[in-house]
Amino acid sequence: MKLIKTASGKIILSILALSCLAVIGVRLRRNFSPIISVQAFVNGEIIFVRASIPGELELKSEKIKLSNQLEKGTQIGTIKSTVENPRVSVLKIENQQLKTRLQDAQQELSGVKQQIQNRTKLMNLFKQQTVTQKMLQLKYARQQIKQLEEEIAGEQVRKKVALADAQRLASLAKEGAETVSRAENKIAEAQQAKAVVKEAQSRIELAKLNSEATKAGLQLEGTRTLSYPETRVHELDVELTDLKEQERILSKEIQSIQSQLSITSKELLSQQNVLVIAPTTGVIWSIDSQPQEIVEANKSIIQLLNCQNLWIEAFINETDASKLVVGQEAQIKLNNSSNIQWKGRVETIRAGTGRFEVGQYVVEPPPEIARRQLPVRVATVRIKVDWQKTPRFDDFCLAGRSVNVRFLGPKSSFF
C-alpha cells in the first residue's frame, strides 16, 4: 500500500510540474515572441478640392487623371456661375455706382486742372506786366532825374550871371555910376537863383530815392497802392492755392474710389468665374465631379493624396496592445514583396472596431475583423515611417496597400 501511495504521489507531482512548465512556456512564448500585425495598411492625408461657388464646372481634362501628380497652385479648371446670386446683384449695383462717382470726380478734377492752367497763364501774364510796369517806372524816374539835372545846370548858369551882375552893380553904386536900388535888385536875383538851384538839387535827391524805392517795389509818398497787375497777381495766387487744394482732395477721392472699385470688381469676378486651384502638391486619388457638370457650392471636385504625409495603420491583437509603447520601433514589409521594407516608430495606440478607409485620420478595422471573421479583438496602431524616398506617384504612393508589421523593442514583464 505504501508503494502504491508513493507511486500515485509521484504521478500527481509530475502532472503538476508539467502543468506549471506548460503555463510558464505559454507565458514565455507570449512575452518573448515578436508582436505581428493582424492586418496593416498604408494610409495618407486626403485633401478635398471643393467648389467655392455653385455653377458649371470646366476641368482641364489633360491634367485630371487618376494618379496624376499636381503641383501646388496648378489650375485644375474653372467654375462659371449659372445661378442667380444675390451677392452678384449687389456687387453690380455697387460697381455701377462707383463708376459713376469715379466719372464725376474725374470730370470735376479735369475742370479744376483746367482752371489751374488758365489761372497760371493769367498770373504769368500779370507778372510780366508787373515787371514791365516796374521797368517803365524806373525809366521814368531816371528821365525825371535827368531833366532835373538839366534844370540845375541852367539855374547854375543863371546863378553865376546874377552874382556877377550883382557884384558889378554894387561896385558901380559905390562909385555913384549906378543907383543903389538897382544893385540891390541884382543881389536879390542872385540869391533867388541860388535858392532855385538848391531846391532843384533837393528834387533830384528825392527822385533818386523814389527810383531806389521803385526797384524794391516800394512807395515813399502816400499810402502804398498796388497797380492793377500787382493786384491781380495777388488775387490769382489766392485762387490757385484754393484750386490746388481742391485738386489734392479730388485726387485722393479718386484714388479711394478706384481702390473700392478694384475690390468690388475682383469680388464680382470671383462670384461669376472662379479658378479651381490645387491647394497643395499631391496625387489625384479620386475624381468626384465631371466636366460641364453643374456643381453645388462646397461639392468635392477631386481628392488629392498628399504623398508627403503617409503613415501605417496596423491592427494588432488587443492582448498585445499593452506590450507596445509610443516610440517603439517597428519593421514594415510590403505584402508580396520580400525586398521592399521600411523602419518606423509607434505614434499612437488605440482600441476600436469598424471599417478602414484611406484618408481617415482615426481609422477603423477592415470588415472581416468587424464581423468577427478573425478570432481576435484588435487595437489600431499608427506608425510613423522612414520612407527614405517618396513612393512613386503613379502607384498612388502605395496608399491602401497591405503591409506586414513586426514590432521590435521592449516587452511586458513575465507576470
PyMOL commands that set and color helices and strands:
alter all, ss='L'
color gray80, all
select helices_A, chain A and resi 2-32+86-175+180-215+228-272+318-321+367-370+393-398
alter helices_A, ss='H'
color red, helices_A
select strands_A, chain A and resi 35-36+39-50+55-59+69-70+75-80+273-277+282-287+294-295+300-317+329-334+341-351+378-386+403-407
alter strands_A, ss='S'
color yellow, strands_A
deselect
rebuild
show_as cartoon
